Protein backbone atom coordinates (compact mmCIF):
# COMPACT_ATOMS: atom_id res chain seq x y z
CA UNK A 1 0.00 0.00 0.00
CA UNK A 2 1.06 3.60 -0.67
CA UNK A 3 -0.62 7.02 -0.72
CA UNK A 4 -1.30 6.91 -4.45
CA UNK A 5 -3.26 3.70 -3.87
CA UNK A 6 -5.31 5.36 -1.14
CA UNK A 7 -6.06 8.32 -3.43
CA UNK A 8 -7.20 5.96 -6.18
CA UNK A 9 -9.62 4.24 -3.81
CA UNK A 10 -11.15 7.47 -2.52
CA UNK A 11 -11.37 8.99 -6.02
CA UNK A 12 -13.72 6.15 -6.98
CA UNK A 13 -15.84 6.49 -3.81
CA UNK A 14 -16.04 10.31 -3.55
CA UNK A 15 -14.67 11.90 -6.74
CA UNK A 16 -16.38 15.27 -6.13
CA UNK A 17 -15.36 15.69 -2.50
CA UNK A 18 -12.67 18.27 -1.71
CA UNK A 19 -9.30 16.62 -1.16
CA UNK A 20 -7.21 19.81 -0.92
CA UNK A 21 -8.09 23.48 -0.64
CA UNK A 22 -5.08 25.73 -1.17
CA UNK A 23 -5.70 29.46 -0.72
CA UNK A 24 -9.30 29.03 -1.88
CA UNK A 25 -8.60 26.72 -4.84
CA UNK A 26 -10.53 23.49 -4.36
CA UNK A 27 -9.07 20.24 -5.74
CA UNK A 28 -11.42 17.27 -5.56
CA UNK A 29 -10.34 13.67 -5.05
CA UNK A 30 -11.16 12.97 -8.68
CA UNK A 31 -9.17 15.96 -9.92
CA UNK A 32 -6.20 15.10 -7.70
CA UNK A 33 -6.20 11.57 -9.15
CA UNK A 34 -6.27 12.99 -12.69
CA UNK A 35 -3.36 15.36 -11.98
CA UNK A 36 -1.32 12.64 -10.29
CA UNK A 37 -1.91 10.30 -13.26
CA UNK A 38 -0.73 13.00 -15.66
CA UNK A 39 2.47 13.47 -13.67
CA UNK A 40 3.01 9.69 -13.50
CA UNK A 41 2.85 9.52 -17.29
CA UNK A 42 5.58 12.16 -17.56
CA UNK A 43 7.87 9.94 -15.45
CA UNK A 44 6.98 6.74 -17.30
CA UNK A 45 7.85 8.46 -20.58
CA UNK A 46 11.50 8.49 -19.43
CA UNK A 47 11.53 4.72 -19.95
CA UNK A 48 13.18 4.15 -16.58
CA UNK A 49 12.34 1.56 -13.94
CA UNK A 50 11.92 2.39 -10.24
CA UNK A 51 13.87 5.55 -9.32
CA UNK A 52 14.16 8.19 -6.60
CA UNK A 53 13.09 11.70 -7.62
CA UNK A 54 13.74 14.96 -5.75
CA UNK A 55 10.62 17.13 -6.20
CA UNK A 56 10.86 20.90 -5.77
CA UNK A 57 7.70 23.01 -6.06
CA UNK A 58 6.64 26.34 -4.59
CA UNK A 59 2.99 25.46 -3.90
CA UNK A 60 2.10 22.68 -1.44
CA UNK A 61 -0.67 21.36 -3.71
CA UNK A 62 1.84 21.01 -6.57
CA UNK A 63 4.23 19.19 -4.23
CA UNK A 64 1.52 16.67 -3.35
CA UNK A 65 0.42 16.20 -6.96
CA UNK A 66 3.97 15.26 -7.96
CA UNK A 67 4.42 13.15 -4.82
CA UNK A 68 1.33 11.07 -5.65
CA UNK A 69 2.18 10.89 -9.34
CA UNK A 70 5.66 9.59 -8.58
CA UNK A 71 4.18 6.83 -6.46
CA UNK A 72 1.73 5.97 -9.26
CA UNK A 73 4.72 5.53 -11.58
CA UNK A 74 6.39 3.29 -8.97
CA UNK A 75 9.05 5.91 -8.30
CA UNK A 76 10.01 7.03 -4.80
CA UNK A 77 9.32 10.75 -4.20
CA UNK A 78 11.50 12.99 -2.01
CA UNK A 79 10.06 16.45 -1.30
CA UNK A 80 12.75 19.13 -1.24
CA UNK A 81 12.43 22.59 0.26
CA UNK A 82 10.76 25.02 -2.20
CA UNK A 83 13.68 27.47 -1.98
CA UNK A 84 16.29 24.88 -2.92
CA UNK A 85 18.34 26.30 -5.81
CA UNK A 86 19.23 24.25 -8.89
CA UNK A 87 22.85 24.09 -7.74
CA UNK A 88 21.86 22.98 -4.23
CA UNK A 89 19.50 20.37 -5.69
CA UNK A 90 22.31 19.01 -7.86
CA UNK A 91 24.60 18.80 -4.83
CA UNK A 92 21.93 17.13 -2.73
CA UNK A 93 21.24 14.55 -5.45
CA UNK A 94 24.95 13.84 -5.87
CA UNK A 95 25.79 13.47 -2.18
CA UNK A 96 22.60 11.65 -1.16
CA UNK A 97 22.46 9.57 -4.36
CA UNK A 98 19.04 10.65 -5.66
CA UNK A 99 18.42 9.42 -9.20
CA UNK A 100 16.34 12.28 -10.64
CA UNK A 101 15.53 15.93 -9.96
CA UNK A 102 12.31 17.74 -10.87
CA UNK A 103 12.33 21.44 -10.07
CA UNK A 104 10.13 22.29 -13.03
CA UNK A 105 12.67 20.68 -15.33
CA UNK A 106 12.93 16.92 -15.04
CA UNK A 107 16.56 15.82 -15.30
CA UNK A 108 18.85 13.09 -14.12
CA UNK A 109 20.51 13.58 -10.76
CA UNK A 110 22.92 10.84 -9.68
CA UNK A 111 23.37 8.33 -12.48
CA UNK A 112 24.45 5.51 -10.17
CA UNK A 113 21.67 5.98 -7.62
CA UNK A 114 20.62 2.66 -6.06
CA UNK A 115 17.16 1.26 -6.82
CA UNK A 116 14.98 1.69 -3.69
CA UNK A 117 13.71 -1.45 -2.00
CA UNK A 118 10.21 -2.53 -2.99
CA UNK A 119 8.64 -1.73 0.40
CA UNK A 120 9.82 1.91 0.43
CA UNK A 121 7.20 4.43 -0.68
CA UNK A 122 8.80 7.81 0.07
CA UNK A 123 11.97 9.62 1.08
CA UNK A 124 12.14 12.38 3.68
CA UNK A 125 14.87 14.94 4.32
CA UNK A 126 16.06 16.13 7.69
CA UNK A 127 15.79 19.84 8.45
CA UNK A 128 19.44 20.35 7.48
CA UNK A 129 20.02 22.63 10.47
CA UNK A 130 23.63 21.42 10.76
CA UNK A 131 24.52 21.07 7.08
CA UNK A 132 23.32 19.14 4.07
CA UNK A 133 19.97 17.41 4.81
CA UNK A 134 20.05 13.68 5.42
CA UNK A 135 17.95 11.44 3.17
CA UNK A 136 15.85 8.81 4.92
CA UNK A 137 13.30 6.37 3.51
CA UNK A 138 9.94 5.28 4.84
CA UNK A 139 7.69 2.32 4.31
CA UNK A 140 3.96 2.96 4.26
CA UNK A 141 3.55 1.14 7.59
CA UNK A 142 6.06 3.44 9.34
CA UNK A 143 3.39 6.17 9.29
CA UNK A 144 0.26 4.35 8.21
CA UNK A 145 0.54 1.82 11.02
CA UNK A 146 0.01 4.63 13.54
CA UNK A 147 -2.87 6.37 11.72
CA UNK A 148 -5.62 4.54 13.64
CA UNK A 149 -4.15 5.77 16.93
CA UNK A 150 -3.73 9.29 15.54
CA UNK A 151 -7.34 9.25 14.33
CA UNK A 152 -8.55 8.49 17.86
CA UNK A 153 -6.30 11.05 19.53
CA UNK A 154 -6.77 13.85 16.98
CA UNK A 155 -10.48 13.09 16.41
CA UNK A 156 -10.03 12.53 12.67
CA UNK A 157 -12.94 11.15 10.68
CA UNK A 158 -14.09 11.23 7.09
CA UNK A 159 -15.82 14.59 7.60
CA UNK A 160 -12.77 16.20 9.24
CA UNK A 161 -11.48 19.44 7.73
CA UNK A 162 -7.85 20.00 8.70
CA UNK A 163 -5.72 23.14 8.40
CA UNK A 164 -1.96 23.68 8.19
CA UNK A 165 0.43 26.25 6.76
CA UNK A 166 3.62 25.91 4.78
CA UNK A 167 5.58 23.47 2.69
CA UNK A 168 4.93 19.74 2.57
CA UNK A 169 8.71 19.26 2.85
CA UNK A 170 8.08 19.81 6.58
CA UNK A 171 7.25 16.27 7.70
CA UNK A 172 4.76 17.50 10.30
CA UNK A 173 2.60 18.93 7.50
CA UNK A 174 3.16 15.91 5.26
CA UNK A 175 2.14 13.50 8.02
CA UNK A 176 -1.06 15.43 8.70
CA UNK A 177 -1.98 15.38 5.00
CA UNK A 178 -1.24 11.65 4.79
CA UNK A 179 -3.46 10.97 7.79
CA UNK A 180 -6.34 13.01 6.34
CA UNK A 181 -5.95 11.31 2.95
CA UNK A 182 -6.10 7.94 4.69
CA UNK A 183 -9.39 8.99 6.33
CA UNK A 184 -10.87 10.43 3.12
CA UNK A 185 -10.98 13.87 4.76
CA UNK A 186 -10.14 17.40 3.54
CA UNK A 187 -7.04 19.55 4.10
CA UNK A 188 -7.08 23.35 3.88
CA UNK A 189 -3.61 24.67 3.02
CA UNK A 190 -2.20 28.14 3.59
CA UNK A 191 0.92 28.84 1.57
CA UNK A 192 1.72 32.33 2.88
CA UNK A 193 3.18 33.34 6.24
CA UNK A 194 0.39 35.83 6.97
CA UNK A 195 -1.77 35.20 10.02
CA UNK A 196 -4.54 37.43 8.64
CA UNK A 197 -4.77 35.05 5.68
CA UNK A 198 -4.95 32.05 8.00
CA UNK A 199 -7.83 33.70 9.86
CA UNK A 200 -9.62 34.35 6.56
CA UNK A 201 -9.39 30.66 5.69
CA UNK A 202 -10.64 29.63 9.15
CA UNK A 203 -13.57 32.01 8.71
CA UNK A 204 -14.38 30.63 5.26
CA UNK A 205 -14.10 26.87 5.83
CA UNK A 206 -15.46 24.67 8.68
CA UNK A 207 -12.03 23.63 9.99
CA UNK A 208 -12.19 21.06 12.79
CA UNK A 209 -8.46 20.25 13.15
CA UNK A 210 -5.86 23.02 13.38
CA UNK A 211 -2.16 22.18 13.15
CA UNK A 212 0.52 24.86 13.61
CA UNK A 213 3.81 25.01 15.49
CA UNK A 214 3.58 27.13 18.68
CA UNK A 215 5.27 30.23 17.23
CA UNK A 216 2.65 30.31 14.45
CA UNK A 217 -0.18 29.70 16.90
CA UNK A 218 0.94 32.85 18.71
CA UNK A 219 0.83 34.80 15.44
CA UNK A 220 -2.68 33.50 14.79
CA UNK A 221 -3.87 34.46 18.28
CA UNK A 222 -2.92 38.07 17.60
CA UNK A 223 -5.55 38.39 14.84
CA UNK A 224 -8.45 36.25 16.11
CA UNK A 225 -11.55 38.14 17.19
CA UNK A 226 -14.17 35.44 17.78
CA UNK A 227 -14.59 31.91 19.08
CA UNK A 228 -14.54 28.94 16.68
CA UNK A 229 -17.02 26.52 18.19
CA UNK A 230 -16.65 23.88 15.45
CA UNK A 231 -12.94 23.31 16.20
CA UNK A 232 -12.41 19.84 17.71
CA UNK A 233 -8.61 19.60 17.91
CA UNK A 234 -5.70 22.05 18.09
CA UNK A 235 -2.40 20.26 17.48
CA UNK A 236 1.00 21.80 18.19
CA UNK A 237 4.48 20.33 17.88
CA UNK A 238 8.19 20.94 17.26
CA UNK A 239 8.42 23.39 20.18
CA UNK A 240 7.19 23.61 23.75
CA UNK A 241 3.79 25.22 24.25
CA UNK A 242 3.57 27.57 27.21
CA UNK A 243 0.54 27.61 29.49
CA UNK A 244 -0.48 31.18 28.66
CA UNK A 245 -0.65 30.41 24.93
CA UNK A 246 -2.54 27.18 25.60
CA UNK A 247 -5.03 29.11 27.73
CA UNK A 248 -5.56 31.69 24.98
CA UNK A 249 -6.16 28.89 22.48
CA UNK A 250 -8.80 27.46 24.79
CA UNK A 251 -10.61 30.82 24.81
CA UNK A 252 -10.85 31.02 21.01
CA UNK A 253 -11.41 27.27 20.50
CA UNK A 254 -13.43 26.46 23.63
CA UNK A 255 -14.72 23.07 22.49
CA UNK A 256 -11.37 21.79 21.24
CA UNK A 257 -8.92 19.25 22.55
CA UNK A 258 -5.51 20.96 22.70
CA UNK A 259 -2.58 18.60 22.18
CA UNK A 260 1.18 19.09 22.23
CA UNK A 261 3.48 16.42 20.81
CA UNK A 262 7.19 15.66 20.64
CA UNK A 263 8.32 13.93 17.45
CA UNK A 264 11.01 13.80 14.79
CA UNK A 265 11.42 13.35 11.03
CA UNK A 266 13.45 10.21 11.66
CA UNK A 267 10.75 8.72 13.88
CA UNK A 268 7.11 9.79 14.26
CA UNK A 269 5.10 10.86 17.29
CA UNK A 270 7.13 10.05 20.41
CA UNK A 271 5.19 11.63 23.31
CA UNK A 272 2.07 13.77 23.63
CA UNK A 273 -0.04 15.47 26.28
CA UNK A 274 -3.33 17.33 26.62
CA UNK A 275 -4.06 20.90 27.68
CA UNK A 276 -4.95 19.76 31.19
CA UNK A 277 -1.71 17.77 31.49
CA UNK A 278 0.28 20.73 30.18
CA UNK A 279 -1.08 22.97 32.95
CA UNK A 280 -0.08 20.39 35.56
CA UNK A 281 3.33 19.72 33.97
CA UNK A 282 4.32 22.99 32.22
CA UNK A 283 7.83 21.91 31.20
CA UNK A 284 6.70 18.56 29.81
CA UNK A 285 6.12 17.11 26.34
CA UNK A 286 3.97 14.33 27.78
CA UNK A 287 4.07 10.56 28.08
CA UNK A 288 5.09 8.06 25.39
CA UNK A 289 2.59 7.33 22.63
CA UNK A 290 1.13 3.82 22.40
CA UNK A 291 3.71 1.34 21.16
CA UNK A 292 6.62 3.73 21.84
CA UNK A 293 9.18 3.25 24.62
CA UNK A 294 11.26 6.12 26.00
CA UNK A 295 14.15 5.93 28.45
CA UNK A 296 16.87 8.25 29.74
CA UNK A 297 20.54 7.32 29.54
CA UNK A 298 23.06 9.76 31.01
CA UNK A 299 20.67 12.62 30.39
CA UNK A 300 19.91 11.69 26.75
CA UNK A 301 16.45 10.64 25.53
CA UNK A 302 16.42 7.19 23.87
CA UNK A 303 13.42 6.04 21.83
CA UNK A 304 12.35 2.58 20.74
CA UNK A 305 9.53 2.77 18.19
CA UNK A 306 8.28 0.69 15.25
CA UNK A 307 7.38 3.93 13.44
CA UNK A 308 10.87 4.93 12.30
CA UNK A 309 12.60 5.45 8.98
CA UNK A 310 14.09 2.39 7.30
CA UNK A 311 17.35 1.04 8.70
CA UNK A 312 17.33 3.05 11.92
CA UNK A 313 18.72 1.25 14.95
CA UNK A 314 16.52 0.76 17.98
CA UNK A 315 16.58 2.22 20.53
CA UNK A 316 18.05 5.46 19.19
CA UNK A 317 18.76 8.96 20.38
CA UNK A 318 18.36 12.28 18.57
CA UNK A 319 20.82 13.89 21.02
CA UNK A 320 17.89 15.48 22.85
CA UNK A 321 18.26 15.82 26.62
CA UNK A 322 15.60 15.38 29.27
CA UNK A 323 14.30 13.48 32.28
CA UNK A 324 11.05 12.08 33.67
CA UNK A 325 9.30 13.91 36.48
CA UNK A 326 7.85 12.04 39.47
CA UNK A 327 4.58 11.46 37.60
CA UNK A 328 6.29 9.90 34.56
CA UNK A 329 6.03 12.92 32.25
CA UNK A 330 9.01 13.62 29.97
CA UNK A 331 10.68 16.97 30.65
CA UNK A 332 12.40 18.17 27.48
CA UNK A 333 15.62 20.18 27.97
CA UNK A 334 16.56 20.63 24.31
CA UNK A 335 19.27 19.28 22.06
CA UNK A 336 22.65 18.53 23.60
CA UNK A 337 23.93 21.77 22.04
CA UNK A 338 21.07 23.70 23.68
CA UNK A 339 22.41 23.09 27.18
CA UNK A 340 25.01 25.63 28.34
CA UNK A 341 27.73 25.14 30.96
CA UNK A 342 28.26 28.52 32.56
CA UNK A 343 30.38 29.04 35.64
CA UNK A 344 29.91 25.43 36.71
CA UNK A 345 26.14 25.69 36.22
CA UNK A 346 24.38 23.50 33.65
CA UNK A 347 21.54 25.52 32.11
CA UNK A 348 18.81 24.43 29.72
CA UNK A 349 17.95 27.05 27.11
CA UNK A 350 14.50 25.50 26.89
CA UNK A 351 13.80 25.92 30.62
CA UNK A 352 14.96 29.56 30.65
CA UNK A 353 12.82 30.21 27.58
CA UNK A 354 9.75 28.83 29.35
CA UNK A 355 10.38 31.08 32.35
CA UNK A 356 10.66 34.07 30.01
CA UNK A 357 7.32 33.23 28.43
CA UNK A 358 5.62 33.29 31.84
CA UNK A 359 6.60 36.92 32.50
CA UNK A 360 3.67 39.32 31.87
CA UNK A 361 4.47 41.57 28.93
CA UNK A 362 6.50 38.96 27.04
CA UNK A 363 4.65 37.97 23.88
CA UNK A 364 7.28 35.52 22.60
CA UNK A 365 10.87 34.52 23.28
CA UNK A 366 13.67 32.26 22.14
CA UNK A 367 16.82 31.41 24.09
CA UNK A 368 19.94 30.12 22.34
CA UNK A 369 23.56 29.39 23.30
CA UNK A 370 26.09 31.94 22.07
CA UNK A 371 29.86 32.14 22.20
CA UNK A 372 31.36 34.56 24.71
CA UNK A 373 34.96 35.78 24.58
CA UNK A 374 35.22 35.78 28.38
CA UNK A 375 33.04 32.85 29.53
CA UNK A 376 33.20 30.58 26.49
CA UNK A 377 29.42 29.96 26.56
CA UNK A 378 26.56 32.33 27.34
CA UNK A 379 22.80 32.48 26.99
CA UNK A 380 21.29 34.83 24.44
CA UNK A 381 17.62 35.77 24.20
CA UNK A 382 15.45 37.29 21.47
CA UNK A 383 12.17 38.61 22.82
CA UNK A 384 8.94 40.07 21.49
CA UNK A 385 7.59 42.48 24.13
CA UNK A 386 4.21 44.08 24.70
CA UNK A 387 3.91 47.86 24.76
CA UNK A 388 5.18 49.20 28.07
CA UNK A 389 7.52 46.30 28.77
CA UNK A 390 11.25 46.96 28.57
CA UNK A 391 14.34 44.76 28.69
CA UNK A 392 15.24 46.34 32.04
CA UNK A 393 11.86 45.42 33.55
CA UNK A 394 12.15 41.93 32.11
CA UNK A 395 15.58 41.30 33.59
CA UNK A 396 14.42 42.51 37.01
CA UNK A 397 11.43 40.14 36.84
CA UNK A 398 13.70 37.22 36.02
CA UNK A 399 15.70 37.71 39.24
CA UNK A 400 12.62 36.43 41.11
CA UNK A 401 12.49 33.19 39.07
CA UNK A 402 16.06 32.34 38.02
CA UNK A 403 19.50 32.13 39.56
CA UNK A 404 21.79 35.03 38.52
CA UNK A 405 23.83 32.70 36.30
CA UNK A 406 20.69 31.51 34.50
CA UNK A 407 19.68 34.97 33.30
CA UNK A 408 20.75 35.53 29.67
CA UNK A 409 23.72 37.80 29.19
CA UNK A 410 22.83 38.81 25.62
CA UNK A 411 19.54 40.34 24.54
CA UNK A 412 17.84 41.54 21.43
CA UNK A 413 14.32 42.90 21.08
CA UNK A 414 12.50 42.02 17.85
CA UNK A 415 9.06 42.60 16.35
CA UNK A 416 8.71 38.91 15.48
CA UNK A 417 10.86 35.84 15.93
CA UNK A 418 12.51 34.76 12.67
CA UNK A 419 11.34 31.48 11.16
CA UNK A 420 13.25 29.05 8.97
CA UNK A 421 11.94 27.35 5.85
CA UNK A 422 9.89 24.74 7.72
CA UNK A 423 8.28 27.27 10.05
CA UNK A 424 10.37 26.70 13.17
CA UNK A 425 12.14 29.48 15.08
CA UNK A 426 15.45 30.12 13.32
CA UNK A 427 17.92 29.78 16.18
CA UNK A 428 20.93 30.21 13.89
CA UNK A 429 19.68 33.61 12.73
CA UNK A 430 19.02 34.71 16.32
CA UNK A 431 22.52 33.59 17.32
CA UNK A 432 23.99 35.55 14.41
CA UNK A 433 22.10 38.70 15.42
CA UNK A 434 23.24 38.42 19.03
CA UNK A 435 26.88 37.76 18.17
CA UNK A 436 26.89 40.57 15.60
CA UNK A 437 25.51 42.96 18.23
CA UNK A 438 28.22 41.84 20.66
CA UNK A 439 30.97 42.49 18.11
CA UNK A 440 29.50 45.94 17.36
CA UNK A 441 29.40 46.84 21.08
CA UNK A 442 33.06 45.79 21.51
CA UNK A 443 34.07 48.07 18.62
CA UNK A 444 32.23 50.98 20.22
CA UNK A 445 33.91 50.31 23.56
N, C-alpha and C positions, 0 to 999 in steps of 0.2 A: 504493500500500500504506500502511496505518496499523496501529496496535496493535489496534484493534477487529477488523480483518480477520484478524490473526494469532490473536486469541482465538477467533474464529469457526471457523477451521480446526482448532485444537487441541481445541475443544469437541466437534467431530465425531469426532476420532480417539481422544481419551482423556477422555471426559466425567466419569469418576469419579475421575480423578487429582487430587491436591491442587494447586491453583494458588497459593493463599495460605493461610498459617496465621498468624493474628494472635492472640497471647496465648492459644493453645490452640484457637481457633475455626478449624476447617478449612473452606475454601471451595474446592470442586472447580472444574475448568474449566467443566463444564456449568452449575453454579450461578452462577459469575461471569458467564457468557454470559446467563443468564436475568435476573440483576440489572441488567446493563448494558442489556439490551433494554428492561426496565421503565423505566429512567431515560431512555432515548432516546425512548420514547413520551411521557414527560412534557414533553420539549422540543418534539417534533413537534406536540403539542397546542396550542402557542402560535401555530401557523400562520405561523411565520417561516421565511425561507430561511436560508442559511448565516450564522452569527453567532459572535462570540467570547463566552465565558461564564467568568466568574471563579468558581471553585469553592472553597468554604471548608467544610471538615469537620474534626472533631477526630480521628477514627480514620483511619489510613492506608488500611485496606481500603475505607472509605467514599469516600475521595478517589479511589482507583483505579476503583471502581465507576462513579462519576460521570464520571471522565475517559474511560473506555471507552464509556460510554453517550453522551456528547457526541459522540465520534467516530462512533458508529453513526448518530447523527442528522445527520451531516455538519456539526456545529458544531465550533468550535475551542476546546478546553478550556485554561484557564489555572489552575493550582493555586496558590491563595493560602495564606499562612501560617495555621494553625489559630486563632491568637490575634488575627487581624485583626478589629477591631470593625466594626460596621455602618457607622459614620461613616467609618472609614478605608477600608473597601471602596468606599463611595460616592465618596470623594475619588480613590482609585486608578482607578476606572472612568472618572471624569470626565477626569482628567489624561492617562491612558494610552489613553483612547478604547476602552474595553471595553464591548461592547453589552449584556451581561446579567450579573447577579450572582445566585449561588445560595449563600446561607449557611444553608440550611434553609428559606429563603423565596425562591422564584424571582421576580425582579423585573428590570425594565429598568434598565440602567446608563446608558450614554451613547447617547442616541437617534440621534446622527449618526455612530455608529461605522462605520468603513469595513468593507466585506465582505472577509474574508481571501482571499488568492490561493488558487487551487485546489490547489496543491502543498503548502500549509502544513497540518500535522496537529496542531500543539500550540503553545501559548505558554509561555514560561518567564519568571520574574521574577528579577532580580538580588537579591542578599542585602539590598539597601537599607541598607548600613552607613553610607552618607553621605547619606541622605535617602530620598525616595520611590523604591521599587524601579522599575527600568527594565523595560519589557515588550519581550521579544524573541520572534521566531517561528522555529520549526524545521520543516524538511521531514523526512519519514521518513528519507531517505537521510543526513541530517546526523548521525544516530546509527546508524541501521541499517546504513549502509555500512561501519561500523567493527566491527560485531558479530562477523564471522568472525575478525578479528584478536584481539578481546577474548576470544572463546571459546578460542582457542589459548593465549593468555597466562594467562588466569584458570582454565583447565582446566574450562570449562563444557560440559556435555553434557546430554542429556535427563534423566538420572537425578541431576543436581546438585540439592542442597538448599542454598540460600543463606540468609544471615542478615544483617539490618540493623536498626537502631533509629532511630525518629523519623519525622518527617513526610515525605511524598512531595513536598512543596514544596521540599525540599532536592534539587537536581538530581543529586547523587551517588547518593542512594537511588533516585530515579526512573529513572536510567540503569541501575542494577543490575537493578531490576524489569523494565525493558523488555528487557534482554538475556536474562534468565531466561525471560520470556514467549516471546521469539523462539525459544529453544531447547526450549520445552515443559517447562521445569523447574519447581521449587517454590521459593517464597520464604517464609521464616519471618520474621514481623515482630514486633518489640517496640515497644510504644507508650509505655512508661514509662521514665524515666531512673533505673532501679534496676539496678545491676550484678548483684545477687543474682537478679533476675528473668531477666536475660540468661543467667546460668549455668543456671538451671532449664530454660530453653528449649533450651540446648545439650545438657543432660543428657537431655532428653526426645526430641529429634529428631536424626536422623543428618546433621547439618549438615556439608557439605563445603567451603563457601565462606563465609568470615566477612568482612564489610565494616563497619568502624568507623573514625572519625577517630582519630588517635593519642591524644588526651586521653581518649576513651572506652575505647580499648584498655587504657590504664593503669588505669582504674577496673575493668575486667573482670579484669585480672591480679591485683588485690588479693583477689578472691574465689575464684579457681580453686584446686582442690585435687587435680587429677588430670590426666593427659595425655589428649588427644583424638586418637587414632590415625587416625580416619577423615577428619580435616581435610586437604584437599588444598591450599587456597589461603587465605592471610590477606591481605586487601587494605586498605591505608590510604592516605588522601589528605587534602588540604586543609591539612595542616600537615606540618612535618618530623618524621621518626621518628628518635629517637636510638638509638644502638647498643645501649645497655643494655636499652631496652624491646624492641627487635628480638630480642635474645638471650633475654629472658624468654619472648617469644612462641614462640621455637623450642623452648624446654624443654617448654611445655605443648602445642604442636602440632608435634611432632618430624618428622612426615612431610610437613609443608606447605611450599608455596612462599610465601615472604613477599615482598610487592610493595608498593612505595611509588610513588605517582604524583603528578604535578603537572598540574592541569587547571583549567577555568573554566566557569562557566555559559554564557558567551558562545561558548565553543569546545567542546572535548571533552577527551579525554586528550591531553596535550602531550608530556610525558616520563614515563618510568618506569624503575625499577631494582629489582634483586633484593636479597635479604638479603645475599648475598655481596658484591655491588657496594656496598651501603650501608656495610659494614664497611671496605671499601677507600677509600671516598669519603664520609666521614661528614657532610659539609655539603651533599651533592649531592641533587638530585631526579632524576638519571638522564640518559639520552640520549633524543633525540626518538623518538617512536613512529613506526612505519611510515607513510609518506605525509605526515609533518609536518616542516616545516623551521623551525629556530630560529636566530636570529642576534642579536647584541648590537650596539646602536647607542648610543653615548655612555652606556653603563651600563644602558640599558633593554633588556628582553627583547622581541624582535619575533617573532611567530609567523605562519607561512603554512600554513594547513590547509584541506582541503576540508570538514572536519567542524565548520563554524561556523554560527551563527544566520544567518537570511536577511538579506541586505543589508549584511553586515559587510565592510569593506574588507580587502584582503589585500596585504601582511602588515599585522598590527595589533599594538598593544601594550596591555597591561592596566595599564601604569605600574608593573610589577614590575621590580626591579633584580636584576642577576646578572652572572655571567661564566662562561666555560668553563675548566675546569682543563686541565692539560697532556695529560690522557688523553681530553678531549672530553666530560667530564661537566659538566652545568649546575649551577653553584653558585647557589643562590637566596638573595638578600639581603633579600627582603621588598619590600613596596610602597614607592614613592618616599617616602611619608610615614612609613615605618618605618626610615628612615635618618636619624640625628641628626648634626648638625654641632656639635661641642662643643670649644671651645678650639682650633679649627683642625683637629680630628681628625674624620674621617668614620667613623661607627660604625654597623654594622648591628645592629639589635635582634635579628634572627634569629640572627646568629653568637654574640652574647653569651648568648642564651637557650640555644643548644646547649652552650656551655661550662658554663653553670650546671647543665644536666642531667647532665653528666659527673661532677659533684662527688658523692662518696659521701655519702649522707644526704639528698640532694635527690630527693624523689619526683616532683615536677612543678614547672614554672616557666613564667612568661610575662613577656617584657620588652616594654615599650611606651614610646614617646616621651611626655614630659610637659613642660608649660611651667614654666619656672623664672624667678622674678622677677629673679635676678641674672645667670644665664647665657643666658636665652632658651629654650634647649632642654636637656633632661636625660633620662637614662634612668631608668625606674622598673621595679621588678620585684615581681611577686607570686610567692611560693614556697610549696610544700607540702613540709614537712620531716619527716623521720623522727624518732622519739623520740631524744633525746640531741643532735641537731643544733640549733645556734642560729644566728641571723643573724650574730653576731660571728664564729663559727667559719667560716661560709660566706664572709664577706667576706675573712677572712685567707687562705682557700684560693684565692680568686680572684686574689690578688696574685701567685700563682705562674703563672697562665695568661693574665692580661690586663694591659694597660697601665693605669696608675692612672686615666687619663681614661676608660677603657672600663668601669670598674666602676660599676654603677648608683648614683645618688645618693639615690634614694628606694626604700624597701622596705616591703612589707607581707607578713605571714605569714598564710596562710589554710588552712582545713581542706581546701578543694577549689577548684579554679579555676572561676570562673563560666562558664557556657555560654550562648550566645544561642539563638534559636529554632531554628536549623538545626544545633545541636550543636557549633559551633565555639567556641573560647575567646572570651569577650566582652571584647575589648580596651578598648572604651569604658567598660565598668563598672570595669575595673581602673584605668584612667586617672582616673576619677572618684573612686575610693577613695583613690588616692595623692594627688591634688590636694586632696581634702578633709582628709586627714591633715596635709598641709603647711600648709593654712590654720589648722587647729586648733593646730598647734605654734607658729605665728607669734603667735597670740593669747595662748598661754601665756607665750611669751617676753616 
